[in-house]
Amino acid sequence: HNAHLWAVRHGLRALISGTPRHGVNLPSLDLDYRAVARHATGLLLAKRHRRIGLMLPRQPLGGDDEARIGFEEAMGVRLPQDTAALIMHTSAEPASMTRSLGRWLESAGRPTAILLRGTSEALTLYGVAQNKGLSIPGDLSVVALNHMPEMDYFNPPLTSYTMSKSKYARSLARLVLRLIKFGSLSKQHHRLLAECKAGGSLA
């Protein structure tokens, strides 16, 4: 984030690979986390989940903010009164994350499905769920908004959203060349759609 602000202050031509935080007026390319979170939440609602949680870091990145907006949009449509949108901000420190998840999963209104971003969050959640006697996906469905290769080795494998790395690289290269040639881009923020990769963590 500080590097982005430095580039803005010095008037440098730059393209962010990722989603910038608010206040950073630079062009960017990233996965459309808002659309992904909205779609994933819709999948869970279609499977009759009514208490859906979203895990976010306490110091969110730009993509985390977009995911929260998409989640809230999907949960904001006309739904049964017992539907609850649950957002938990967790520390990146493993022990703290484990304690927070433990309290969340022990609560009376615990979520029956959780959306999350990264491998560390997923690994911690799987461990805590097992320690609490909760099966995935029998008692708890889990969906990752961004696929990582190691997620295929989870048991059960994580349902996640994936995008071709070559597609991303081609899009990034095209934008960089345009920026070099024209000095600016006609559109500030470019977002790419992802596909849902079915795993065994959704029921």
Salt bridges, closest charged atoms under 4 A:
ASP64 OD1 - ARG117 NH1 2.63
ASP65 OD2 - ARG21 NE 3.64
GLU72 OE1 - ARG68 NH1 3.19
GLU73 OE2 - ARG34 NH2 2.22
GLU73 OE1 - ARG38 NH1 2.53
GLU106 OE2 - LYS132 NZ 2.44
ASP152 OD2 - HIS147 NE2 3.73
